[in-house]
Amino acid sequence: MRDAGAASGGVAKRGLTGAALMAAVLCLAGCGGHKAGALEKKHQKKNVPVFDLRPEQCLVPPKANPNLQVASITVVSCREPHTEEVYCVLPYTTTLPDKAPPCAPEPSRLVGSPSQDYPGTQALETFANAVCLDEFEPYVGTTYKESSLYYTYLYPSPRSWDAPSRRDRMVACILVSPRVPLTRSAKGSRL
């Protein structure tokens, strides 16, 4: 995947669920983020690298990108209008667990194994769909089928996967509110 001019030296891909096609403008690429805590002040926005995203961060999506790539994203207080929220960040694994491990608020920032080859788009999307669907109900408080929210995900590009300084392996699950911006966290909202 081509570099989108990321200062961090890498970009990631973003996938959509079938239902999230309504929110096609949100179809971007990435896996990343921002350090939690600094954005609790109202009206504070910050562009952050996609590599540092954490659960419970609210996002304003970047403009549509025909290459499905993103290197940074705007993180805002969940009290500010937003249409996306990170709800899970986990490292990619080659086997799908019966149940995804709990999403940690501060995922490990360990560099991935240099010997692991890029698994390809299909493997990353299969993993992301399984994990994001499993983690949707525990976070939102209602089933995906009954919810007014959708989900999408960010996953590593070949470039960020192989970058010697990063070896990105993280998949980020993101809630999407396609109809109306939210002004609170979707965690436990039953939306």
Backbone as ProteinMPNN parsed JSONL, in Angstrom:
{"seq_chain_A": "MRDAGAASGGVAKRGLTGAALMAAVLCLAGCGGHKAGALEKKHQKKNVPVFDLRPEQCLVPPKANPNLQVASITVVSCREPHTEEVYCVLPYTTTLPDKAPPCAPEPSRLVGSPSQDYPGTQALETFANAVCLDEFEPYVGTTYKESSLYYTYLYPSPRSWDAPSRRDRMVACILVSPRVPLTRSAKGSRL", "coords_chain_A": {"N_chain_A": [[0.843, -1.171, 0.0], [0.535, 2.217, -0.772], [2.298, 4.967, 0.713], [0.664, 7.441, 2.553], [1.772, 9.832, 3.074], [2.495, 9.811, 5.708], [3.9, 10.916, 8.693], [4.704, 9.141, 10.539], [5.697, 7.064, 9.139], [4.185, 4.994, 8.085], [1.132, 3.456, 6.977], [-2.238, 2.312, 7.269], [-4.842, -0.067, 6.449], [-8.375, 0.237, 6.052], [-11.341, -1.434, 6.733], [-14.766, -2.29, 5.845], [-17.905, -3.316, 7.175], [-20.609, -5.089, 5.65], [-23.037, -3.792, 6.257], [-22.146, -1.298, 6.911], [-21.722, 0.01, 4.59], [-23.44, 2.035, 4.011], [-22.29, 4.136, 5.183], [-20.198, 4.979, 3.524], [-18.371, 7.034, 3.155], [-16.823, 6.831, 5.333], [-15.103, 4.853, 4.828], [-12.02, 4.048, 5.19], [-8.44, 3.699, 5.811], [-6.41, 2.048, 8.27], [-4.818, 1.601, 11.453], [-4.627, 2.573, 14.568], [-3.943, 5.558, 16.647], [-4.198, 7.484, 19.75], [-3.0, 8.847, 22.829], [-4.78, 8.187, 25.754], [-6.758, 10.272, 27.976], [-5.664, 12.896, 27.713], [-7.509, 14.166, 26.181], [-9.85, 14.84, 27.48], [-10.773, 17.37, 28.041], [-13.265, 19.646, 27.096], [-13.989, 20.551, 23.738], [-11.477, 20.048, 22.753], [-9.438, 18.953, 20.177], [-7.441, 16.646, 18.432], [-5.099, 15.67, 16.057], [-3.943, 12.484, 15.58], [-1.546, 9.774, 15.318], [-2.533, 6.805, 13.614], [-1.64, 4.49, 14.768], [-1.863, 4.56, 17.51], [-4.44, 4.373, 18.589], [-6.978, 3.88, 21.061], [-9.382, 1.988, 23.009], [-12.536, 3.543, 23.753], [-12.05, 6.054, 22.745], [-13.194, 8.843, 20.964], [-13.938, 9.776, 17.616], [-13.461, 11.91, 14.778], [-14.062, 11.294, 11.54], [-11.571, 11.109, 8.936], [-11.432, 12.807, 5.742], [-12.914, 11.271, 2.846], [-10.967, 8.815, 1.204], [-9.584, 7.708, -1.689], [-7.693, 5.673, -1.803], [-8.109, 4.15, 0.407], [-6.642, 4.601, 2.75], [-5.169, 5.813, 5.743], [-3.262, 7.866, 7.827], [-3.31, 9.406, 10.074], [-5.722, 10.516, 12.506], [-8.532, 12.412, 13.709], [-9.025, 12.832, 17.068], [-11.466, 13.365, 19.516], [-13.103, 14.782, 22.416], [-15.585, 12.728, 23.843], [-17.859, 14.112, 24.422], [-18.113, 15.969, 22.52], [-19.5, 16.55, 19.215], [-19.409, 13.632, 17.283], [-18.844, 10.888, 15.042], [-17.756, 8.419, 15.184], [-16.307, 5.817, 17.246], [-13.749, 4.262, 19.003], [-13.787, 0.923, 20.006], [-12.476, -1.44, 20.538], [-9.195, -2.767, 20.522], [-6.962, -4.97, 19.256], [-4.223, -7.298, 18.827], [-3.487, -8.832, 15.676], [-3.993, -12.279, 15.069], [-3.14, -15.519, 13.798], [-5.019, -17.503, 14.093], [-8.474, -17.686, 14.682], [-9.944, -16.875, 17.717], [-12.256, -18.728, 19.838], [-13.699, -17.052, 21.4], [-13.061, -13.684, 21.468], [-10.172, -12.307, 23.099], [-10.382, -10.176, 26.002], [-10.663, -6.694, 25.269], [-8.109, -4.573, 25.883], [-7.712, -1.452, 27.635], [-5.27, -0.198, 27.258], [-3.538, -1.378, 24.919], [-0.796, -3.608, 24.313], [2.29, -2.255, 23.239], [4.143, -3.617, 21.888], [6.589, -4.487, 19.479], [5.867, -6.224, 16.519], [6.565, -9.614, 15.415], [9.386, -10.004, 13.336], [9.541, -12.099, 11.572], [7.04, -12.895, 10.795], [4.976, -13.082, 8.044], [3.128, -10.744, 5.994], [-0.305, -11.182, 6.306], [-2.27, -10.723, 4.418], [-5.084, -9.049, 2.885], [-7.617, -10.381, 2.969], [-7.365, -12.232, 5.134], [-6.881, -10.461, 7.277], [-9.26, -8.957, 7.251], [-11.166, -10.966, 7.769], [-10.413, -11.743, 10.361], [-10.765, -9.233, 11.677], [-13.55, -8.774, 11.318], [-14.633, -10.928, 12.809], [-13.646, -10.452, 15.455], [-14.543, -7.804, 15.938], [-17.338, -8.062, 15.747], [-17.811, -9.866, 17.857], [-17.066, -8.267, 20.05], [-18.816, -6.135, 19.991], [-21.494, -6.197, 21.235], [-20.834, -6.515, 24.081], [-19.654, -3.998, 24.515], [-21.463, -1.958, 23.587], [-23.91, -2.75, 24.645], [-26.11, -3.871, 23.523], [-27.293, -6.109, 20.965], [-25.649, -6.435, 17.778], [-27.41, -6.658, 15.64], [-29.748, -5.471, 16.652], [-28.974, -2.889, 17.082], [-28.568, 0.645, 16.381], [-26.208, 1.41, 15.471], [-23.252, 0.901, 13.448], [-20.329, -1.032, 12.599], [-16.881, -0.654, 11.824], [-13.474, -1.163, 10.859], [-9.955, -0.816, 11.448], [-6.917, -1.789, 10.019], [-3.546, -3.136, 9.654], [-1.476, -1.949, 6.977], [0.483, -3.371, 4.274], [2.851, -1.914, 4.306], [3.019, -0.717, 6.926], [3.009, -3.03, 8.393], [5.452, -4.239, 7.774], [7.305, -2.296, 8.469], [10.394, -1.578, 9.896], [10.676, -0.188, 12.337], [8.202, -0.363, 13.557], [6.429, -2.619, 12.943], [3.578, -3.176, 12.783], [0.732, -4.745, 14.118], [-1.835, -4.427, 14.943], [-5.415, -4.424, 15.154], [-8.115, -2.309, 14.974], [-11.325, -1.858, 16.232], [-14.164, -0.023, 15.344], [-16.942, 1.882, 16.216], [-19.709, 3.159, 14.367], [-21.804, 5.878, 13.843], [-24.118, 6.384, 11.652], [-26.302, 8.03, 11.097], [-26.757, 10.237, 12.844], [-24.656, 12.543, 14.552], [-22.994, 11.671, 17.589], [-22.983, 12.774, 21.033], [-21.931, 11.767, 23.282], [-20.334, 8.971, 24.84], [-20.659, 5.777, 23.296], [-20.475, 3.574, 24.825], [-22.064, 1.152, 26.678], [-24.488, 2.298, 26.004], [-26.668, 1.178, 24.7], [-27.535, 1.847, 22.199]], "CA_chain_A": [[0.0, 0.0, 0.0], [1.333, 3.429, -0.855], [2.338, 5.85, 1.878], [-0.206, 8.618, 2.421], [2.497, 10.977, 3.602], [2.497, 9.715, 7.162], [5.148, 11.22, 9.372], [5.066, 7.963, 11.318], [6.344, 6.12, 8.256], [3.341, 3.883, 7.695], [-0.3, 3.652, 6.896], [-2.957, 1.066, 7.447], [-6.068, -0.166, 5.68], [-9.616, 0.232, 6.811], [-12.364, -2.251, 6.11], [-16.146, -2.011, 6.218], [-18.866, -4.406, 7.174], [-21.606, -4.862, 4.611], [-24.012, -2.812, 6.717], [-21.54, 0.025, 7.014], [-21.588, 0.624, 3.273], [-24.199, 3.283, 4.045], [-21.356, 5.154, 5.649], [-19.045, 4.77, 2.656], [-17.387, 8.087, 3.344], [-15.987, 6.423, 6.453], [-14.285, 3.739, 4.378], [-10.652, 4.509, 5.175], [-7.497, 2.663, 6.182], [-5.569, 2.363, 9.404], [-4.864, 0.947, 12.741], [-3.777, 3.481, 15.288], [-4.565, 6.284, 17.687], [-3.852, 8.605, 20.596], [-2.913, 8.541, 24.256], [-6.009, 8.547, 26.461], [-6.642, 11.177, 29.104], [-5.367, 14.275, 27.335], [-8.599, 14.745, 25.404], [-11.064, 14.966, 28.266], [-11.255, 18.749, 28.038], [-14.23, 19.921, 26.047], [-13.557, 21.298, 22.56], [-10.109, 19.749, 22.36], [-9.292, 18.008, 19.077], [-6.039, 16.407, 18.159], [-4.769, 14.682, 15.05], [-3.016, 11.528, 16.171], [-1.209, 8.64, 14.447], [-3.478, 5.707, 13.704], [-1.039, 3.398, 15.531], [-2.035, 4.743, 18.942], [-5.844, 4.39, 19.003], [-7.331, 3.118, 22.262], [-10.824, 1.936, 23.248], [-13.226, 4.676, 24.373], [-11.707, 7.325, 22.103], [-14.17, 9.261, 19.964], [-13.222, 10.211, 16.42], [-14.062, 12.576, 13.634], [-13.373, 10.59, 10.461], [-10.927, 11.919, 7.908], [-12.14, 12.884, 4.467], [-12.844, 10.059, 2.033], [-9.66, 8.609, 0.595], [-9.772, 6.641, -2.675], [-6.736, 4.591, -1.575], [-8.484, 3.494, 1.65], [-5.511, 4.724, 3.65], [-5.15, 6.942, 6.662], [-2.074, 7.831, 8.683], [-3.685, 10.027, 11.346], [-7.16, 10.706, 12.631], [-8.861, 13.395, 14.729], [-9.629, 12.319, 18.294], [-12.155, 14.438, 20.225], [-13.83, 14.386, 23.611], [-16.853, 12.09, 23.48], [-18.934, 15.091, 24.614], [-18.175, 16.746, 21.282], [-20.115, 15.777, 18.13], [-18.526, 12.679, 16.616], [-19.589, 9.812, 14.393], [-17.036, 7.162, 15.362], [-15.714, 5.586, 18.558], [-12.965, 3.034, 19.098], [-14.282, 0.089, 21.1], [-11.597, -2.575, 20.79], [-7.927, -2.811, 19.781], [-6.301, -6.241, 19.539], [-3.254, -7.718, 17.813], [-3.887, -9.891, 14.75], [-3.446, -13.622, 15.261], [-3.44, -16.36, 12.638], [-6.197, -18.325, 14.36], [-9.566, -16.958, 15.314], [-10.331, -17.474, 18.997], [-13.69, -18.981, 20.003], [-14.159, -15.77, 21.945], [-11.927, -12.758, 21.451], [-9.719, -11.902, 24.427], [-10.896, -8.84, 26.322], [-9.937, -5.557, 24.71], [-7.464, -3.814, 26.956], [-7.68, -0.018, 27.381], [-3.93, 0.169, 26.803], [-2.926, -2.556, 24.319], [0.663, -3.674, 24.291], [2.908, -1.547, 22.122], [5.274, -4.43, 21.464], [6.832, -4.588, 18.048], [5.537, -7.565, 16.046], [7.632, -10.502, 14.987], [9.851, -9.707, 11.989], [9.447, -13.275, 10.708], [5.659, -13.124, 10.382], [4.653, -12.458, 6.763], [1.842, -10.051, 5.908], [-1.298, -12.237, 6.056], [-3.137, -10.359, 3.309], [-6.319, -8.332, 3.173], [-8.708, -11.296, 3.321], [-7.14, -12.751, 6.493], [-7.066, -9.365, 8.224], [-10.686, -8.622, 7.296], [-11.86, -12.065, 8.45], [-10.093, -11.587, 11.785], [-11.398, -8.003, 12.169], [-15.003, -8.977, 11.401], [-14.933, -11.829, 13.923], [-13.368, -9.777, 16.727], [-15.398, -6.625, 16.103], [-18.698, -8.513, 16.013], [-17.815, -10.414, 19.226], [-16.885, -7.218, 21.057], [-19.832, -5.096, 19.819], [-22.521, -6.232, 22.28], [-20.323, -6.175, 25.416], [-19.329, -2.571, 24.614], [-22.644, -1.107, 23.371], [-24.984, -3.173, 25.54], [-27.184, -4.467, 22.733], [-26.736, -6.884, 19.858], [-25.384, -5.691, 16.544], [-28.641, -6.696, 14.841], [-30.735, -4.558, 17.238], [-28.363, -1.578, 17.281], [-28.62, 1.662, 15.324], [-24.812, 1.66, 15.116], [-22.527, -0.057, 12.627], [-18.918, -1.048, 12.941], [-15.862, -0.776, 10.8], [-12.222, -1.5, 11.517], [-8.688, -0.387, 10.879], [-5.924, -2.857, 10.127], [-2.253, -2.723, 9.094], [-1.134, -2.062, 5.562], [1.764, -4.078, 4.138], [3.951, -1.005, 4.662], [3.155, -0.596, 8.376], [3.298, -4.38, 8.882], [6.874, -4.538, 7.577], [8.178, -1.191, 8.889], [11.307, -2.082, 10.936], [10.505, 0.491, 13.626], [6.862, -0.526, 14.105], [5.851, -3.95, 12.752], [2.204, -3.008, 13.259], [-0.114, -5.93, 14.053], [-3.081, -4.128, 15.655], [-6.698, -4.219, 14.478], [-8.962, -1.45, 15.807], [-12.753, -1.907, 15.931], [-14.697, 1.33, 15.477], [-18.387, 2.072, 16.075], [-20.072, 4.227, 13.439], [-23.173, 6.379, 13.929], [-24.273, 6.938, 10.303], [-27.445, 8.934, 10.938], [-26.658, 11.467, 13.626], [-23.469, 12.563, 15.407], [-23.197, 11.437, 19.014], [-22.335, 13.735, 21.94], [-21.549, 10.996, 24.446], [-19.777, 7.671, 24.478], [-21.633, 4.716, 23.005], [-20.248, 2.476, 25.753], [-23.213, 0.888, 27.53], [-25.606, 3.165, 25.619], [-27.742, 0.368, 24.128], [-28.004, 2.475, 20.95]], "C_chain_A": [[0.889, 1.235, 0.0], [1.222, 4.274, 0.391], [1.486, 7.078, 1.596], [0.468, 9.853, 3.011], [2.578, 10.968, 5.107], [3.866, 10.026, 7.726], [5.63, 10.023, 10.156], [5.683, 6.875, 10.452], [5.477, 4.945, 7.853], [1.89, 4.275, 7.648], [-0.948, 2.304, 7.106], [-4.22, 1.095, 6.622], [-7.265, -0.184, 6.595], [-10.641, -0.57, 6.048], [-13.743, -1.878, 6.6], [-16.935, -3.296, 6.316], [-19.856, -4.103, 6.063], [-22.596, -3.79, 5.006], [-23.44, -1.407, 6.744], [-21.328, 0.674, 5.657], [-22.392, 1.913, 3.175], [-23.301, 4.438, 4.445], [-20.071, 5.072, 4.834], [-17.977, 5.839, 2.809], [-16.421, 7.749, 4.472], [-15.012, 5.322, 6.064], [-12.849, 4.202, 4.172], [-9.722, 3.377, 5.54], [-6.79, 3.027, 7.46], [-5.725, 1.449, 10.578], [-4.041, 1.816, 13.659], [-4.431, 4.282, 16.369], [-3.98, 7.445, 18.404], [-3.784, 8.167, 22.042], [-4.159, 9.054, 24.962], [-5.727, 9.536, 27.57], [-6.466, 12.625, 28.704], [-6.535, 14.94, 26.629], [-9.887, 14.926, 26.195], [-11.606, 16.393, 28.322], [-12.176, 18.966, 26.847], [-13.603, 20.789, 24.964], [-12.117, 21.014, 22.149], [-10.115, 18.671, 21.289], [-7.81, 17.833, 18.836], [-5.905, 15.363, 17.071], [-3.704, 13.778, 15.629], [-2.703, 10.418, 15.181], [-2.198, 7.492, 14.659], [-2.944, 4.541, 14.532], [-1.371, 3.452, 17.01], [-3.485, 4.789, 19.407], [-6.066, 3.467, 20.187], [-8.852, 3.059, 22.394], [-11.306, 3.16, 24.024], [-12.761, 6.026, 23.848], [-12.735, 7.607, 21.016], [-13.436, 9.971, 18.831], [-14.102, 11.013, 15.48], [-13.346, 11.988, 12.433], [-12.693, 11.543, 9.492], [-11.767, 11.929, 6.634], [-11.946, 11.574, 3.704], [-11.515, 10.005, 1.285], [-9.786, 7.461, -0.392], [-8.805, 5.468, -2.502], [-7.047, 3.792, -0.317], [-7.331, 3.491, 2.645], [-5.681, 5.934, 4.551], [-3.931, 6.779, 7.558], [-2.352, 8.463, 10.04], [-5.182, 10.285, 11.323], [-7.418, 11.692, 13.769], [-9.6, 12.734, 15.884], [-10.221, 13.517, 19.038], [-12.729, 13.893, 21.527], [-15.146, 13.761, 23.165], [-18.051, 12.998, 23.724], [-19.094, 15.993, 23.393], [-18.845, 15.901, 20.192], [-19.07, 14.903, 17.42], [-19.387, 11.575, 16.005], [-18.918, 8.45, 14.559], [-16.459, 7.075, 16.773], [-14.972, 4.252, 18.537], [-13.516, 2.21, 20.253], [-13.436, -1.147, 21.369], [-10.339, -2.431, 19.943], [-7.208, -4.081, 20.219], [-5.26, -6.551, 18.469], [-3.829, -8.84, 16.948], [-3.228, -11.205, 15.16], [-3.886, -14.481, 14.089], [-4.637, -17.273, 12.846], [-7.244, -17.475, 15.064], [-9.918, -17.632, 16.634], [-11.832, -17.75, 19.01], [-14.373, -17.722, 20.512], [-12.941, -14.872, 22.0], [-11.49, -12.448, 22.875], [-10.237, -10.506, 24.734], [-10.022, -7.746, 25.723], [-9.391, -4.726, 25.861], [-7.492, -2.331, 26.622], [-6.325, 0.455, 26.864], [-3.247, -1.057, 26.201], [-1.406, -2.459, 24.329], [1.206, -2.938, 23.071], [4.135, -2.312, 21.644], [5.374, -4.447, 19.956], [6.563, -6.027, 17.635], [6.756, -8.334, 15.576], [8.075, -10.184, 13.562], [9.688, -10.885, 11.04], [8.024, -13.533, 10.208], [5.369, -12.36, 9.094], [3.294, -11.778, 6.829], [0.774, -11.075, 5.527], [-2.218, -11.961, 4.868], [-4.451, -9.756, 3.781], [-7.434, -9.262, 3.651], [-8.558, -11.813, 4.743], [-7.367, -11.668, 7.54], [-8.535, -8.989, 8.358], [-11.499, -9.705, 7.995], [-11.653, -11.962, 9.958], [-10.84, -10.381, 12.362], [-12.908, -8.179, 12.307], [-15.378, -9.866, 12.58], [-14.762, -11.123, 15.268], [-14.343, -8.625, 16.949], [-16.847, -7.014, 16.383], [-18.799, -9.077, 17.433], [-17.798, -9.321, 20.29], [-17.956, -6.13, 21.008], [-20.834, -5.078, 20.984], [-21.976, -5.936, 23.674], [-20.035, -4.677, 25.586], [-20.595, -1.708, 24.564], [-23.787, -1.477, 24.312], [-26.201, -3.702, 24.821], [-26.543, -5.219, 21.577], [-26.529, -5.995, 18.641], [-26.664, -5.59, 15.715], [-29.676, -5.689, 15.338], [-30.227, -3.121, 17.36], [-28.594, -0.637, 16.1], [-27.214, 1.996, 14.828], [-24.288, 0.569, 14.198], [-21.122, -0.178, 13.193], [-18.081, -1.112, 11.676], [-14.574, -1.087, 11.55], [-11.043, -0.934, 10.75], [-7.715, -1.543, 11.048], [-4.654, -2.455, 9.38], [-2.181, -2.859, 7.577], [0.144, -2.895, 5.459], [2.948, -3.213, 4.572], [4.126, -0.907, 6.179], [3.482, -1.959, 9.004], [4.807, -4.659, 8.848], [7.826, -3.435, 8.024], [9.073, -1.656, 10.041], [11.085, -1.446, 12.305], [9.161, 0.193, 14.286], [6.371, -1.974, 14.094], [4.436, -4.009, 13.337], [1.393, -4.285, 13.058], [-1.514, -5.673, 14.617], [-4.271, -3.917, 14.714], [-7.563, -3.422, 15.447], [-10.406, -1.541, 15.317], [-13.359, -0.541, 16.257], [-16.206, 1.328, 15.252], [-18.636, 3.24, 15.139], [-21.536, 4.583, 13.66], [-23.466, 7.077, 12.601], [-25.358, 7.993, 10.167], [-27.287, 10.27, 11.634], [-25.376, 11.421, 14.458], [-23.852, 12.346, 16.874], [-22.509, 12.526, 19.817], [-22.06, 13.083, 23.293], [-20.957, 9.685, 23.951], [-20.908, 6.692, 24.219], [-21.476, 3.538, 23.953], [-21.449, 2.332, 26.688], [-24.476, 1.647, 27.155], [-26.84, 2.404, 25.134], [-28.326, 0.996, 22.857], [-28.134, 1.473, 19.819]], "O_chain_A": [[1.894, 1.277, 0.71], [0.181, 4.299, 1.048], [1.58, 7.678, 0.525], [-0.205, 10.807, 3.4], [2.716, 12.025, 5.724], [4.872, 9.468, 7.288], [6.826, 9.889, 10.417], [6.148, 5.862, 10.975], [6.001, 3.968, 7.318], [1.478, 5.291, 8.207], [-0.273, 1.275, 7.117], [-4.633, 2.152, 6.145], [-7.178, -0.571, 7.761], [-10.792, -0.4, 4.838], [-13.891, -1.232, 7.638], [-16.651, -4.261, 5.606], [-19.928, -2.97, 5.587], [-22.964, -2.957, 4.178], [-24.179, -0.431, 6.613], [-20.802, 1.785, 5.584], [-22.079, 2.785, 2.364], [-23.546, 5.586, 4.073], [-18.976, 5.094, 5.397], [-16.794, 5.565, 2.609], [-15.331, 8.315, 4.555], [-14.187, 4.904, 6.877], [-12.501, 4.694, 3.099], [-10.14, 2.219, 5.582], [-6.583, 4.211, 7.725], [-6.649, 0.64, 10.665], [-2.816, 1.802, 13.539], [-5.38, 3.801, 16.987], [-3.342, 8.306, 17.798], [-4.449, 7.209, 22.433], [-4.55, 10.209, 24.792], [-4.599, 9.636, 28.053], [-7.074, 13.504, 29.314], [-6.551, 16.163, 26.49], [-10.937, 15.151, 25.592], [-12.783, 16.593, 28.622], [-11.893, 18.522, 25.735], [-12.781, 21.659, 25.252], [-11.592, 21.692, 21.266], [-10.715, 17.61, 21.462], [-7.023, 18.762, 19.016], [-6.518, 14.298, 17.142], [-2.676, 14.251, 16.114], [-3.508, 10.143, 14.291], [-2.641, 7.252, 15.782], [-3.722, 3.687, 14.957], [-1.174, 2.457, 17.708], [-3.74, 5.213, 20.534], [-5.434, 2.418, 20.307], [-9.545, 3.972, 21.944], [-10.578, 3.73, 24.838], [-13.057, 7.053, 24.46], [-13.1, 6.719, 20.246], [-12.448, 10.672, 19.053], [-15.315, 10.818, 15.404], [-12.134, 12.158, 12.305], [-13.177, 12.65, 9.253], [-12.701, 11.14, 6.487], [-10.955, 10.867, 3.889], [-11.013, 11.02, 0.801], [-10.068, 6.335, 0.019], [-9.073, 4.377, -3.004], [-6.324, 2.848, 0.001], [-7.078, 2.483, 3.305], [-6.266, 6.945, 4.161], [-3.614, 5.672, 7.993], [-1.719, 8.114, 11.036], [-5.82, 10.274, 10.27], [-6.611, 11.797, 14.692], [-10.668, 12.15, 15.699], [-9.571, 14.553, 19.177], [-12.825, 12.679, 21.712], [-15.755, 14.227, 22.202], [-19.155, 12.687, 23.278], [-20.095, 16.696, 23.257], [-18.771, 14.673, 20.232], [-18.006, 15.374, 17.017], [-20.528, 11.367, 16.418], [-19.461, 7.436, 14.12], [-16.164, 8.086, 17.411], [-15.516, 3.238, 18.1], [-13.696, 2.727, 21.355], [-13.674, -1.839, 22.358], [-10.408, -2.022, 18.784], [-6.884, -4.253, 21.394], [-5.398, -6.114, 17.327], [-4.569, -9.693, 17.438], [-2.06, -11.236, 15.547], [-4.903, -14.195, 13.457], [-5.212, -17.768, 11.877], [-6.929, -16.656, 15.927], [-10.165, -18.837, 16.664], [-12.596, -17.101, 18.295], [-15.481, -17.382, 20.099], [-11.9, -15.265, 22.526], [-12.329, -12.335, 23.768], [-10.505, -9.733, 23.815], [-8.798, -7.864, 25.678], [-10.144, -4.241, 26.706], [-7.318, -1.963, 25.46], [-6.258, 1.421, 26.104], [-2.46, -1.716, 26.88], [-0.827, -1.373, 24.351], [0.622, -3.008, 21.99], [5.054, -1.731, 21.067], [4.366, -4.423, 19.249], [6.983, -6.956, 18.325], [7.831, -7.771, 15.368], [7.237, -10.099, 12.665], [9.694, -10.698, 9.823], [7.835, -14.322, 9.282], [5.499, -11.137, 9.052], [2.423, -12.17, 7.606], [0.928, -11.771, 4.523], [-2.875, -12.875, 4.369], [-4.865, -9.936, 4.927], [-8.118, -8.962, 4.63], [-9.536, -11.832, 5.491], [-7.978, -11.926, 8.577], [-9.007, -8.729, 9.465], [-12.427, -9.392, 8.739], [-12.602, -12.079, 10.734], [-11.475, -10.488, 13.411], [-13.484, -7.772, 13.316], [-16.349, -9.579, 13.28], [-15.644, -11.196, 16.123], [-14.907, -8.489, 18.035], [-17.515, -6.356, 17.18], [-19.769, -8.798, 18.138], [-18.456, -9.451, 21.322], [-18.003, -5.281, 21.899], [-20.998, -4.051, 21.642], [-22.599, -5.165, 24.404], [-20.162, -4.148, 26.69], [-20.777, -0.827, 25.404], [-24.55, -0.606, 24.731], [-27.227, -3.959, 25.451], [-25.379, -4.987, 21.25], [-27.156, -4.944, 18.501], [-26.956, -4.535, 15.151], [-30.407, -5.111, 14.534], [-30.998, -2.228, 17.711], [-28.79, -1.077, 14.967], [-27.048, 2.767, 13.884], [-24.813, -0.544, 14.172], [-20.773, 0.501, 14.158], [-18.526, -1.561, 10.619], [-14.6, -1.257, 12.769], [-11.136, -0.619, 9.563], [-7.688, -2.197, 12.09], [-4.681, -1.535, 8.563], [-2.759, -3.773, 6.988], [0.821, -3.102, 6.466], [3.922, -3.714, 5.134], [5.249, -1.0, 6.676], [4.157, -2.023, 10.031], [5.361, -5.241, 9.78], [9.042, -3.619, 7.965], [8.556, -2.09, 11.071], [11.286, -2.1, 13.328], [8.996, 0.474, 15.473], [5.945, -2.494, 15.125], [4.149, -4.781, 14.252], [1.366, -4.843, 11.961], [-2.299, -6.61, 14.754], [-4.15, -3.323, 13.643], [-7.726, -3.81, 16.604], [-10.681, -1.33, 14.136], [-13.096, 0.025, 17.318], [-16.69, 0.836, 14.233], [-17.866, 4.201, 15.117], [-22.403, 3.709, 13.665], [-23.104, 8.241, 12.43], [-25.338, 8.776, 9.217], [-27.639, 11.313, 11.082], [-25.041, 10.374, 15.012], [-24.907, 12.791, 17.325], [-21.555, 13.139, 19.34], [-21.967, 13.762, 24.316], [-21.075, 9.344, 22.775], [-21.97, 6.765, 24.837], [-22.264, 2.594, 23.896], [-21.807, 3.27, 27.4], [-25.444, 1.641, 27.916], [-27.945, 2.946, 25.158], [-29.465, 0.713, 22.484], [-28.516, 1.842, 18.709]]}, "name": "protein", "num_of_chains": 1, "seq": "MRDAGAASGGVAKRGLTGAALMAAVLCLAGCGGHKAGALEKKHQKKNVPVFDLRPEQCLVPPKANPNLQVASITVVSCREPHTEEVYCVLPYTTTLPDKAPPCAPEPSRLVGSPSQDYPGTQALETFANAVCLDEFEPYVGTTYKESSLYYTYLYPSPRSWDAPSRRDRMVACILVSPRVPLTRSAKGSRL"}
